[in-house]
Every structure is written in C-alpha cells, then in structure tokens.
Amino acid sequence: MRVTVGAVVGLVAAGYSTADILKAYPYLEAEDVHEAPAYAAWRAEEIELPLSTV
C-alpha cells in the first residue's frame, strides 16, 4: 500500500490535520506528512528537458 505525495499534499491543503491523515494512512509517520509539501515544492522547481534525439 502506498500513498502519493500529491495525495498527502492535497489532504493538507484541504485542511486535514496530521492526526487525521495518520488515522487514514496508519503506515505513514508524522514526518512523512510534514515532509510531503517540502518535497512537492522542491519537485515543482525542477525543470524537465526532453532527451536529445541525436
């Protein structure tokens, strides 16, 4: 069972508390919930470039 960073960020954005999220996904830890927005922000800053066709 896995939950995506996007799902956790969405729950945080919707106002769910860390306790609510941990109750819904007991295999997560509080640190996972706290780090999800930071990871999402870091990932959004990356620039993806197409691979060269050479």
PDBQT receptor file of N, H, CA, C and O in Angstrom, charges set to zero:
ATOM      1  N   MET A   1       0.843  -1.183   0.000  1.00  0.00    +0.000 N 
ATOM      2  CA  MET A   1       0.000   0.000   0.000  1.00  0.00    +0.000 C 
ATOM      3  C   MET A   1       0.884   1.241   0.000  1.00  0.00    +0.000 C 
ATOM      4  O   MET A   1       1.854   1.339   0.751  1.00  0.00    +0.000 OA
ATOM      5  N   ARG A   2       0.527   2.165  -0.848  1.00  0.00    +0.000 N 
ATOM      6  H   ARG A   2      -0.261   2.085  -1.458  1.00  0.00    +0.000 HD
ATOM      7  CA  ARG A   2       1.294   3.398  -0.927  1.00  0.00    +0.000 C 
ATOM      8  C   ARG A   2       0.338   4.557  -1.116  1.00  0.00    +0.000 C 
ATOM      9  O   ARG A   2      -0.760   4.406  -1.651  1.00  0.00    +0.000 OA
ATOM     10  N   VAL A   3       0.776   5.693  -0.673  1.00  0.00    +0.000 N 
ATOM     11  H   VAL A   3       1.668   5.815  -0.238  1.00  0.00    +0.000 HD
ATOM     12  CA  VAL A   3       0.026   6.921  -0.895  1.00  0.00    +0.000 C 
ATOM     13  C   VAL A   3       0.996   7.909  -1.527  1.00  0.00    +0.000 C 
ATOM     14  O   VAL A   3       2.154   7.986  -1.119  1.00  0.00    +0.000 OA
ATOM     15  N   THR A   4       0.541   8.657  -2.506  1.00  0.00    +0.000 N 
ATOM     16  H   THR A   4      -0.400   8.594  -2.838  1.00  0.00    +0.000 HD
ATOM     17  CA  THR A   4       1.430   9.578  -3.210  1.00  0.00    +0.000 C 
ATOM     18  C   THR A   4       1.626  10.870  -2.418  1.00  0.00    +0.000 C 
ATOM     19  O   THR A   4       0.815  11.232  -1.566  1.00  0.00    +0.000 OA
ATOM     20  N   VAL A   5       2.714  11.540  -2.725  1.00  0.00    +0.000 N 
ATOM     21  H   VAL A   5       3.372  11.246  -3.418  1.00  0.00    +0.000 HD
ATOM     22  CA  VAL A   5       2.966  12.854  -2.135  1.00  0.00    +0.000 C 
ATOM     23  C   VAL A   5       1.813  13.788  -2.490  1.00  0.00    +0.000 C 
ATOM     24  O   VAL A   5       1.362  14.571  -1.655  1.00  0.00    +0.000 OA
ATOM     25  N   GLY A   6       1.342  13.703  -3.725  1.00  0.00    +0.000 N 
ATOM     26  H   GLY A   6       1.709  13.067  -4.404  1.00  0.00    +0.000 HD
ATOM     27  CA  GLY A   6       0.235  14.547  -4.162  1.00  0.00    +0.000 C 
ATOM     28  C   GLY A   6      -1.017  14.339  -3.322  1.00  0.00    +0.000 C 
ATOM     29  O   GLY A   6      -1.729  15.295  -3.014  1.00  0.00    +0.000 OA
ATOM     30  N   ALA A   7      -1.283  13.098  -2.956  1.00  0.00    +0.000 N 
ATOM     31  H   ALA A   7      -0.705  12.322  -3.207  1.00  0.00    +0.000 HD
ATOM     32  CA  ALA A   7      -2.454  12.811  -2.120  1.00  0.00    +0.000 C 
ATOM     33  C   ALA A   7      -2.297  13.432  -0.745  1.00  0.00    +0.000 C 
ATOM     34  O   ALA A   7      -3.240  14.015  -0.211  1.00  0.00    +0.000 OA
ATOM     35  N   VAL A   8      -1.108  13.308  -0.169  1.00  0.00    +0.000 N 
ATOM     36  H   VAL A   8      -0.341  12.834  -0.603  1.00  0.00    +0.000 HD
ATOM     37  CA  VAL A   8      -0.864  13.878   1.161  1.00  0.00    +0.000 C 
ATOM     38  C   VAL A   8      -0.944  15.401   1.098  1.00  0.00    +0.000 C 
ATOM     39  O   VAL A   8      -1.561  16.025   1.961  1.00  0.00    +0.000 OA
ATOM     40  N   VAL A   9      -0.332  15.995   0.095  1.00  0.00    +0.000 N 
ATOM     41  H   VAL A   9       0.170  15.488  -0.606  1.00  0.00    +0.000 HD
ATOM     42  CA  VAL A   9      -0.386  17.449  -0.053  1.00  0.00    +0.000 C 
ATOM     43  C   VAL A   9      -1.827  17.910  -0.229  1.00  0.00    +0.000 C 
ATOM     44  O   VAL A   9      -2.228  18.928   0.334  1.00  0.00    +0.000 OA
ATOM     45  N   GLY A  10      -2.595  17.176  -0.996  1.00  0.00    +0.000 N 
ATOM     46  H   GLY A  10      -2.270  16.349  -1.453  1.00  0.00    +0.000 HD
ATOM     47  CA  GLY A  10      -3.997  17.513  -1.190  1.00  0.00    +0.000 C 
ATOM     48  C   GLY A  10      -4.778  17.477   0.116  1.00  0.00    +0.000 C 
ATOM     49  O   GLY A  10      -5.609  18.350   0.366  1.00  0.00    +0.000 OA
ATOM     50  N   LEU A  11      -4.521  16.482   0.943  1.00  0.00    +0.000 N 
ATOM     51  H   LEU A  11      -3.846  15.773   0.740  1.00  0.00    +0.000 HD
ATOM     52  CA  LEU A  11      -5.195  16.388   2.235  1.00  0.00    +0.000 C 
ATOM     53  C   LEU A  11      -4.800  17.546   3.149  1.00  0.00    +0.000 C 
ATOM     54  O   LEU A  11      -5.646  18.127   3.827  1.00  0.00    +0.000 OA
ATOM     55  N   VAL A  12      -3.508  17.876   3.161  1.00  0.00    +0.000 N 
ATOM     56  H   VAL A  12      -2.820  17.403   2.610  1.00  0.00    +0.000 HD
ATOM     57  CA  VAL A  12      -3.035  19.012   3.968  1.00  0.00    +0.000 C 
ATOM     58  C   VAL A  12      -3.703  20.295   3.472  1.00  0.00    +0.000 C 
ATOM     59  O   VAL A  12      -4.175  21.102   4.273  1.00  0.00    +0.000 OA
ATOM     60  N   ALA A  13      -3.742  20.480   2.159  1.00  0.00    +0.000 N 
ATOM     61  H   ALA A  13      -3.359  19.825   1.509  1.00  0.00    +0.000 HD
ATOM     62  CA  ALA A  13      -4.349  21.684   1.581  1.00  0.00    +0.000 C 
ATOM     63  C   ALA A  13      -5.845  21.763   1.886  1.00  0.00    +0.000 C 
ATOM     64  O   ALA A  13      -6.402  22.854   2.005  1.00  0.00    +0.000 OA
ATOM     65  N   ALA A  14      -6.486  20.612   2.010  1.00  0.00    +0.000 N 
ATOM     66  H   ALA A  14      -6.034  19.726   1.913  1.00  0.00    +0.000 HD
ATOM     67  CA  ALA A  14      -7.914  20.579   2.305  1.00  0.00    +0.000 C 
ATOM     68  C   ALA A  14      -8.214  20.808   3.782  1.00  0.00    +0.000 C 
ATOM     69  O   ALA A  14      -9.374  20.878   4.188  1.00  0.00    +0.000 OA
ATOM     70  N   GLY A  15      -7.158  20.924   4.577  1.00  0.00    +0.000 N 
ATOM     71  H   GLY A  15      -6.216  20.867   4.247  1.00  0.00    +0.000 HD
ATOM     72  CA  GLY A  15      -7.352  21.243   5.984  1.00  0.00    +0.000 C 
ATOM     73  C   GLY A  15      -7.327  20.063   6.937  1.00  0.00    +0.000 C 
ATOM     74  O   GLY A  15      -7.593  20.223   8.128  1.00  0.00    +0.000 OA
ATOM     75  N   TYR A  16      -7.013  18.884   6.429  1.00  0.00    +0.000 N 
ATOM     76  H   TYR A  16      -6.797  18.754   5.461  1.00  0.00    +0.000 HD
ATOM     77  CA  TYR A  16      -6.926  17.733   7.322  1.00  0.00    +0.000 C 
ATOM     78  C   TYR A  16      -5.697  17.861   8.218  1.00  0.00    +0.000 C 
ATOM     79  O   TYR A  16      -4.639  18.311   7.778  1.00  0.00    +0.000 OA
ATOM     80  N   SER A  17      -5.846  17.469   9.456  1.00  0.00    +0.000 N 
ATOM     81  H   SER A  17      -6.705  17.103   9.814  1.00  0.00    +0.000 HD
ATOM     82  CA  SER A  17      -4.727  17.531  10.398  1.00  0.00    +0.000 C 
ATOM     83  C   SER A  17      -3.807  16.334  10.167  1.00  0.00    +0.000 C 
ATOM     84  O   SER A  17      -4.185  15.351   9.530  1.00  0.00    +0.000 OA
ATOM     85  N   THR A  18      -2.606  16.441  10.696  1.00  0.00    +0.000 N 
ATOM     86  H   THR A  18      -2.299  17.239  11.214  1.00  0.00    +0.000 HD
ATOM     87  CA  THR A  18      -1.672  15.318  10.617  1.00  0.00    +0.000 C 
ATOM     88  C   THR A  18      -2.292  14.084  11.261  1.00  0.00    +0.000 C 
ATOM     89  O   THR A  18      -2.157  12.980  10.734  1.00  0.00    +0.000 OA
ATOM     90  N   ALA A  19      -2.972  14.257  12.398  1.00  0.00    +0.000 N 
ATOM     91  H   ALA A  19      -3.081  15.154  12.827  1.00  0.00    +0.000 HD
ATOM     92  CA  ALA A  19      -3.609  13.133  13.078  1.00  0.00    +0.000 C 
ATOM     93  C   ALA A  19      -4.663  12.472  12.191  1.00  0.00    +0.000 C 
ATOM     94  O   ALA A  19      -4.765  11.246  12.154  1.00  0.00    +0.000 OA
ATOM     95  N   ASP A  20      -5.448  13.284  11.477  1.00  0.00    +0.000 N 
ATOM     96  H   ASP A  20      -5.365  14.280  11.507  1.00  0.00    +0.000 HD
ATOM     97  CA  ASP A  20      -6.465  12.737  10.562  1.00  0.00    +0.000 C 
ATOM     98  C   ASP A  20      -5.811  11.914   9.454  1.00  0.00    +0.000 C 
ATOM     99  O   ASP A  20      -6.277  10.826   9.116  1.00  0.00    +0.000 OA
ATOM    100  N   ILE A  21      -4.736  12.444   8.899  1.00  0.00    +0.000 N 
ATOM    101  H   ILE A  21      -4.358  13.327   9.174  1.00  0.00    +0.000 HD
ATOM    102  CA  ILE A  21      -4.043  11.762   7.798  1.00  0.00    +0.000 C 
ATOM    103  C   ILE A  21      -3.421  10.463   8.293  1.00  0.00    +0.000 C 
ATOM    104  O   ILE A  21      -3.479   9.445   7.603  1.00  0.00    +0.000 OA
ATOM    105  N   LEU A  22      -2.828  10.490   9.477  1.00  0.00    +0.000 N 
ATOM    106  H   LEU A  22      -2.780  11.317  10.038  1.00  0.00    +0.000 HD
ATOM    107  CA  LEU A  22      -2.220   9.283  10.027  1.00  0.00    +0.000 C 
ATOM    108  C   LEU A  22      -3.274   8.232  10.368  1.00  0.00    +0.000 C 
ATOM    109  O   LEU A  22      -3.000   7.034  10.294  1.00  0.00    +0.000 OA
ATOM    110  N   LYS A  23      -4.456   8.663  10.735  1.00  0.00    +0.000 N 
ATOM    111  H   LYS A  23      -4.679   9.636  10.796  1.00  0.00    +0.000 HD
ATOM    112  CA  LYS A  23      -5.542   7.722  11.012  1.00  0.00    +0.000 C 
ATOM    113  C   LYS A  23      -5.990   7.041   9.716  1.00  0.00    +0.000 C 
ATOM    114  O   LYS A  23      -6.291   5.847   9.707  1.00  0.00    +0.000 OA
ATOM    115  N   ALA A  24      -6.030   7.804   8.627  1.00  0.00    +0.000 N 
ATOM    116  H   ALA A  24      -5.785   8.774   8.634  1.00  0.00    +0.000 HD
ATOM    117  CA  ALA A  24      -6.439   7.250   7.337  1.00  0.00    +0.000 C 
ATOM    118  C   ALA A  24      -5.345   6.379   6.717  1.00  0.00    +0.000 C 
ATOM    119  O   ALA A  24      -5.640   5.416   6.008  1.00  0.00    +0.000 OA
ATOM    120  N   TYR A  25      -4.094   6.716   6.985  1.00  0.00    +0.000 N 
ATOM    121  H   TYR A  25      -3.854   7.498   7.561  1.00  0.00    +0.000 HD
ATOM    122  CA  TYR A  25      -2.939   6.002   6.428  1.00  0.00    +0.000 C 
ATOM    123  C   TYR A  25      -1.982   5.653   7.567  1.00  0.00    +0.000 C 
ATOM    124  O   TYR A  25      -0.952   6.308   7.723  1.00  0.00    +0.000 OA
ATOM    125  N   PRO A  26      -2.304   4.634   8.365  1.00  0.00    +0.000 N 
ATOM    126  CA  PRO A  26      -1.520   4.341   9.567  1.00  0.00    +0.000 C 
ATOM    127  C   PRO A  26      -0.076   3.916   9.315  1.00  0.00    +0.000 C 
ATOM    128  O   PRO A  26       0.734   3.927  10.242  1.00  0.00    +0.000 OA
ATOM    129  N   TYR A  27       0.260   3.547   8.096  1.00  0.00    +0.000 N 
ATOM    130  H   TYR A  27      -0.398   3.538   7.342  1.00  0.00    +0.000 HD
ATOM    131  CA  TYR A  27       1.638   3.160   7.783  1.00  0.00    +0.000 C 
ATOM    132  C   TYR A  27       2.531   4.372   7.549  1.00  0.00    +0.000 C 
ATOM    133  O   TYR A  27       3.746   4.222   7.424  1.00  0.00    +0.000 OA
ATOM    134  N   LEU A  28       1.949   5.583   7.487  1.00  0.00    +0.000 N 
ATOM    135  H   LEU A  28       0.962   5.705   7.589  1.00  0.00    +0.000 HD
ATOM    136  CA  LEU A  28       2.749   6.802   7.407  1.00  0.00    +0.000 C 
ATOM    137  C   LEU A  28       3.181   7.239   8.801  1.00  0.00    +0.000 C 
ATOM    138  O   LEU A  28       2.601   6.831   9.807  1.00  0.00    +0.000 OA
ATOM    139  N   GLU A  29       4.200   8.066   8.837  1.00  0.00    +0.000 N 
ATOM    140  H   GLU A  29       4.671   8.397   8.019  1.00  0.00    +0.000 HD
ATOM    141  CA  GLU A  29       4.643   8.675  10.087  1.00  0.00    +0.000 C 
ATOM    142  C   GLU A  29       4.419  10.184   9.977  1.00  0.00    +0.000 C 
ATOM    143  O   GLU A  29       4.300  10.727   8.879  1.00  0.00    +0.000 OA
ATOM    144  N   ALA A  30       4.366  10.846  11.123  1.00  0.00    +0.000 N 
ATOM    145  H   ALA A  30       4.463  10.405  12.015  1.00  0.00    +0.000 HD
ATOM    146  CA  ALA A  30       4.129  12.291  11.136  1.00  0.00    +0.000 C 
ATOM    147  C   ALA A  30       5.152  13.018  10.269  1.00  0.00    +0.000 C 
ATOM    148  O   ALA A  30       4.810  13.989   9.593  1.00  0.00    +0.000 OA
ATOM    149  N   GLU A  31       6.386  12.568  10.280  1.00  0.00    +0.000 N 
ATOM    150  H   GLU A  31       6.664  11.780  10.829  1.00  0.00    +0.000 HD
ATOM    151  CA  GLU A  31       7.431  13.204   9.469  1.00  0.00    +0.000 C 
ATOM    152  C   GLU A  31       7.100  13.112   7.977  1.00  0.00    +0.000 C 
ATOM    153  O   GLU A  31       7.402  14.035   7.220  1.00  0.00    +0.000 OA
ATOM    154  N   ASP A  32       6.487  12.013   7.552  1.00  0.00    +0.000 N 
ATOM    155  H   ASP A  32       6.241  11.264   8.167  1.00  0.00    +0.000 HD
ATOM    156  CA  ASP A  32       6.095  11.871   6.149  1.00  0.00    +0.000 C 
ATOM    157  C   ASP A  32       5.103  12.963   5.756  1.00  0.00    +0.000 C 
ATOM    158  O   ASP A  32       5.201  13.550   4.678  1.00  0.00    +0.000 OA
ATOM    159  N   VAL A  33       4.155  13.222   6.642  1.00  0.00    +0.000 N 
ATOM    160  H   VAL A  33       4.076  12.745   7.517  1.00  0.00    +0.000 HD
ATOM    161  CA  VAL A  33       3.142  14.249   6.369  1.00  0.00    +0.000 C 
ATOM    162  C   VAL A  33       3.783  15.628   6.318  1.00  0.00    +0.000 C 
ATOM    163  O   VAL A  33       3.420  16.450   5.477  1.00  0.00    +0.000 OA
ATOM    164  N   HIS A  34       4.727  15.886   7.205  1.00  0.00    +0.000 N 
ATOM    165  H   HIS A  34       5.022  15.219   7.888  1.00  0.00    +0.000 HD
ATOM    166  CA  HIS A  34       5.378  17.195   7.258  1.00  0.00    +0.000 C 
ATOM    167  C   HIS A  34       6.334  17.413   6.083  1.00  0.00    +0.000 C 
ATOM    168  O   HIS A  34       6.512  18.544   5.630  1.00  0.00    +0.000 OA
ATOM    169  N   GLU A  35       6.937  16.352   5.597  1.00  0.00    +0.000 N 
ATOM    170  H   GLU A  35       6.793  15.434   5.965  1.00  0.00    +0.000 HD
ATOM    171  CA  GLU A  35       7.900  16.477   4.501  1.00  0.00    +0.000 C 
ATOM    172  C   GLU A  35       7.244  16.504   3.122  1.00  0.00    +0.000 C 
ATOM    173  O   GLU A  35       7.864  16.962   2.163  1.00  0.00    +0.000 OA
ATOM    174  N   ALA A  36       6.023  16.033   3.002  1.00  0.00    +0.000 N 
ATOM    175  H   ALA A  36       5.519  15.661   3.782  1.00  0.00    +0.000 HD
ATOM    176  CA  ALA A  36       5.362  15.972   1.691  1.00  0.00    +0.000 C 
ATOM    177  C   ALA A  36       5.272  17.332   1.001  1.00  0.00    +0.000 C 
ATOM    178  O   ALA A  36       5.629  17.425  -0.173  1.00  0.00    +0.000 OA
ATOM    179  N   PRO A  37       4.814  18.392   1.671  1.00  0.00    +0.000 N 
ATOM    180  CA  PRO A  37       4.764  19.702   0.992  1.00  0.00    +0.000 C 
ATOM    181  C   PRO A  37       6.155  20.208   0.585  1.00  0.00    +0.000 C 
ATOM    182  O   PRO A  37       6.309  20.832  -0.465  1.00  0.00    +0.000 OA
ATOM    183  N   ALA A  38       7.157  19.937   1.418  1.00  0.00    +0.000 N 
ATOM    184  H   ALA A  38       7.031  19.431   2.271  1.00  0.00    +0.000 HD
ATOM    185  CA  ALA A  38       8.515  20.371   1.080  1.00  0.00    +0.000 C 
ATOM    186  C   ALA A  38       9.019  19.645  -0.164  1.00  0.00    +0.000 C 
ATOM    187  O   ALA A  38       9.641  20.252  -1.036  1.00  0.00    +0.000 OA
ATOM    188  N   TYR A  39       8.751  18.353  -0.241  1.00  0.00    +0.000 N 
ATOM    189  H   TYR A  39       8.246  17.859   0.466  1.00  0.00    +0.000 HD
ATOM    190  CA  TYR A  39       9.167  17.591  -1.417  1.00  0.00    +0.000 C 
ATOM    191  C   TYR A  39       8.425  18.075  -2.660  1.00  0.00    +0.000 C 
ATOM    192  O   TYR A  39       9.026  18.237  -3.722  1.00  0.00    +0.000 OA
ATOM    193  N   ALA A  40       7.139  18.301  -2.528  1.00  0.00    +0.000 N 
ATOM    194  H   ALA A  40       6.650  18.170  -1.665  1.00  0.00    +0.000 HD
ATOM    195  CA  ALA A  40       6.348  18.768  -3.664  1.00  0.00    +0.000 C 
ATOM    196  C   ALA A  40       6.861  20.113  -4.171  1.00  0.00    +0.000 C 
ATOM    197  O   ALA A  40       6.933  20.332  -5.381  1.00  0.00    +0.000 OA
ATOM    198  N   ALA A  41       7.213  21.008  -3.264  1.00  0.00    +0.000 N 
ATOM    199  H   ALA A  41       7.153  20.830  -2.282  1.00  0.00    +0.000 HD
ATOM    200  CA  ALA A  41       7.741  22.317  -3.661  1.00  0.00    +0.000 C 
ATOM    201  C   ALA A  41       9.083  22.158  -4.370  1.00  0.00    +0.000 C 
ATOM    202  O   ALA A  41       9.336  22.811  -5.382  1.00  0.00    +0.000 OA
ATOM    203  N   TRP A  42       9.939  21.293  -3.838  1.00  0.00    +0.000 N 
ATOM    204  H   TRP A  42       9.733  20.762  -3.015  1.00  0.00    +0.000 HD
ATOM    205  CA  TRP A  42      11.244  21.054  -4.468  1.00  0.00    +0.000 C 
ATOM    206  C   TRP A  42      11.053  20.469  -5.863  1.00  0.00    +0.000 C 
ATOM    207  O   TRP A  42      11.721  20.878  -6.813  1.00  0.00    +0.000 OA
ATOM    208  N   ARG A  43      10.142  19.516  -5.979  1.00  0.00    +0.000 N 
ATOM    209  H   ARG A  43       9.599  19.184  -5.208  1.00  0.00    +0.000 HD
ATOM    210  CA  ARG A  43       9.908  18.866  -7.267  1.00  0.00    +0.000 C 
ATOM    211  C   ARG A  43       9.341  19.841  -8.293  1.00  0.00    +0.000 C 
ATOM    212  O   ARG A  43       9.660  19.750  -9.478  1.00  0.00    +0.000 OA
ATOM    213  N   ALA A  44       8.522  20.751  -7.855  1.00  0.00    +0.000 N 
ATOM    214  H   ALA A  44       8.263  20.824  -6.892  1.00  0.00    +0.000 HD
ATOM    215  CA  ALA A  44       7.919  21.724  -8.763  1.00  0.00    +0.000 C 
ATOM    216  C   ALA A  44       8.959  22.688  -9.326  1.00  0.00    +0.000 C 
ATOM    217  O   ALA A  44       8.747  23.273 -10.388  1.00  0.00    +0.000 OA
ATOM    218  N   GLU A  45      10.079  22.859  -8.627  1.00  0.00    +0.000 N 
ATOM    219  H   GLU A  45      10.251  22.384  -7.764  1.00  0.00    +0.000 HD
ATOM    220  CA  GLU A  45      11.130  23.761  -9.089  1.00  0.00    +0.000 C 
ATOM    221  C   GLU A  45      12.017  23.138 -10.158  1.00  0.00    +0.000 C 
ATOM    222  O   GLU A  45      12.727  23.857 -10.861  1.00  0.00    +0.000 OA
ATOM    223  N   GLU A  46      11.988  21.818 -10.293  1.00  0.00    +0.000 N 
ATOM    224  H   GLU A  46      11.411  21.235  -9.721  1.00  0.00    +0.000 HD
ATOM    225  CA  GLU A  46      12.829  21.164 -11.276  1.00  0.00    +0.000 C 
ATOM    226  C   GLU A  46      12.364  21.490 -12.686  1.00  0.00    +0.000 C 
ATOM    227  O   GLU A  46      11.173  21.670 -12.940  1.00  0.00    +0.000 OA
ATOM    228  N   ILE A  47      13.306  21.560 -13.580  1.00  0.00    +0.000 N 
ATOM    229  H   ILE A  47      14.274  21.414 -13.374  1.00  0.00    +0.000 HD
ATOM    230  CA  ILE A  47      12.996  21.804 -14.987  1.00  0.00    +0.000 C 
ATOM    231  C   ILE A  47      13.242  20.505 -15.739  1.00  0.00    +0.000 C 
ATOM    232  O   ILE A  47      14.332  19.937 -15.674  1.00  0.00    +0.000 OA
ATOM    233  N   GLU A  48      12.242  20.047 -16.439  1.00  0.00    +0.000 N 
ATOM    234  H   GLU A  48      11.357  20.509 -16.492  1.00  0.00    +0.000 HD
ATOM    235  CA  GLU A  48      12.400  18.829 -17.234  1.00  0.00    +0.000 C 
ATOM    236  C   GLU A  48      12.639  19.219 -18.684  1.00  0.00    +0.000 C 
ATOM    237  O   GLU A  48      11.894  20.008 -19.264  1.00  0.00    +0.000 OA
ATOM    238  N   LEU A  49      13.681  18.656 -19.250  1.00  0.00    +0.000 N 
ATOM    239  H   LEU A  49      14.287  18.015 -18.778  1.00  0.00    +0.000 HD
ATOM    240  CA  LEU A  49      14.044  18.916 -20.628  1.00  0.00    +0.000 C 
ATOM    241  C   LEU A  49      13.912  17.615 -21.416  1.00  0.00    +0.000 C 
ATOM    242  O   LEU A  49      14.202  16.542 -20.886  1.00  0.00    +0.000 OA
ATOM    243  N   PRO A  50      13.486  17.694 -22.655  1.00  0.00    +0.000 N 
ATOM    244  CA  PRO A  50      13.383  16.477 -23.454  1.00  0.00    +0.000 C 
ATOM    245  C   PRO A  50      14.783  15.908 -23.726  1.00  0.00    +0.000 C 
ATOM    246  O   PRO A  50      15.764  16.646 -23.826  1.00  0.00    +0.000 OA
ATOM    247  N   LEU A  51      14.843  14.599 -23.839  1.00  0.00    +0.000 N 
ATOM    248  H   LEU A  51      14.046  14.000 -23.757  1.00  0.00    +0.000 HD
ATOM    249  CA  LEU A  51      16.102  13.960 -24.184  1.00  0.00    +0.000 C 
ATOM    250  C   LEU A  51      16.477  14.303 -25.615  1.00  0.00    +0.000 C 
ATOM    251  O   LEU A  51      15.610  14.438 -26.478  1.00  0.00    +0.000 OA
ATOM    252  N   SER A  52      17.740  14.441 -25.856  1.00  0.00    +0.000 N 
ATOM    253  H   SER A  52      18.445  14.332 -25.155  1.00  0.00    +0.000 HD
ATOM    254  CA  SER A  52      18.220  14.726 -27.197  1.00  0.00    +0.000 C 
ATOM    255  C   SER A  52      17.955  13.513 -28.093  1.00  0.00    +0.000 C 
ATOM    256  O   SER A  52      18.071  12.369 -27.652  1.00  0.00    +0.000 OA
ATOM    257  N   THR A  53      17.609  13.766 -29.315  1.00  0.00    +0.000 N 
ATOM    258  H   THR A  53      17.514  14.695 -29.673  1.00  0.00    +0.000 HD
ATOM    259  CA  THR A  53      17.354  12.684 -30.273  1.00  0.00    +0.000 C 
ATOM    260  C   THR A  53      18.578  12.398 -31.142  1.00  0.00    +0.000 C 
ATOM    261  O   THR A  53      18.482  11.721 -32.166  1.00  0.00    +0.000 OA
ATOM    262  N   VAL A  54      19.711  12.915 -30.726  1.00  0.00    +0.000 N 
ATOM    263  H   VAL A  54      19.789  13.465 -29.895  1.00  0.00    +0.000 HD
ATOM    264  CA  VAL A  54      20.941  12.743 -31.506  1.00  0.00    +0.000 C 
ATOM    265  C   VAL A  54      21.489  11.366 -31.331  1.00  0.00    +0.000 C 
ATOM    266  O   VAL A  54      22.523  11.035 -31.912  1.00  0.00    +0.000 OA
TER     267      VAL A  54
